Amino acid sequence: MRLSVLDQSVAIAGRPHEQSIRNTVALAKHCETLGYERFWVSEHHNHPTIVGTAPEIVMAAIAATTERIRIGSAGIMLPHYSAFKVAEVFRVLDALAPGRIDMGLGRAPGSDGLTAYALNPLANERPEHFPSDIRDLMAWVHDEPLVEGHPFAQVKAYPNGPTAPEIWILGSSDYGAQVAALFGLPYCYAWFFSDGKGGERAIELYKRTYRPSERHPTPRAGLCVWALAAPSMAEAQHHLTSRVLSRINRDRGILGPLASPDDAAKVLATADPARIEKIRTDSFVGTGQQVMDRIVELKDRVGVDEMAVVTWTFDEQVRRQSYSELAKAF
């Protein structure tokens, strides 16, 4: 099993947003020293909780401070952009960190409808072009011919080089699984986004309908889970309180910076106890070994090759410790 990290540059109450971005870059270096396989960064827009809006820029900063760990987007929300421009950006990233770049691609807006239109005036029709954009991206990134009769057949994505980004399809529904299977690409399911609902079905569909490709003769699947490890279960549950409030607020349509565990506990005193308990029970939380046991069990049950972990904590040192505890158990 390969173990990786997803970071979302979460806003923290009482701290400037730039600190969240800098923490992401510093965490990548920390996770490299711990031996993690990949470090992926997300793309969200107009989101008061998640302030990572430009993963390609954060990836470049990480590339400058790391040497081994793979660096990726999780993902680039392709309907916002020209496929050609995305190919150019990732060719540049591959030049900065040859053979270490992952291009994770998604179809969802990563934002609300209005923001999607602000990013691309053709937001209403662009998602329909997702499969053809993937096809063109694969050709441009690997310096291969576009389909016959393509209007941009003479256009090349530079810089060229001996290596190329590894393309992944990301998703939280059957659609992404089908696109990944169609093109013979690796696929990662956002288990944390849907609390696993539909995850096993999507992975099974991906494997069953997979069409082998030259670069990936067999399917490669992964899951991303939300997890938090600490020296004790009690300590882990304490720090989870910030995330519990964030989840309950999200259900109510309230988005904002992550609160401290103590402040979150005060607000949760009047919340639905059953809902709180369900979030706590469903979360991958505990000691490093307890969390790792759950990660391995899920990996074996669903039948995937890789697992990624995303962690939110109010205290950045607690988050670093969480990844250290998991690495130790791994």
ABEGO torsion letter per residue (X at the ends): XBBBBBBAGBBBBGBBAAAAAAAAAAAAAAAAAAGBABBBBBBBBGBAABABABAAAAAAAAAAABAABBBBBOBBBAAABBAAAAAAAAAAAAAABBGABBBBBBABAGBBAAAAAAABAAAAAAAAAAAAAAAAAAAAAAGBBBBBGBAAAABBBOBBBABBBBBBBBBABAAAAAAAAAAGBBBBBBAAAAGGBGAAAAAAAAAAABBBBAABABBBBBBBBBBBBBABAAAAAAAAAAAAAAAAAAAAGBBBBBBBAAAAAAAAAABBAAAAAAAAAABBBEBAAAAAAAAAAAAAAAGBABBBBBBBBABAAAAAAAAAAAAAAX
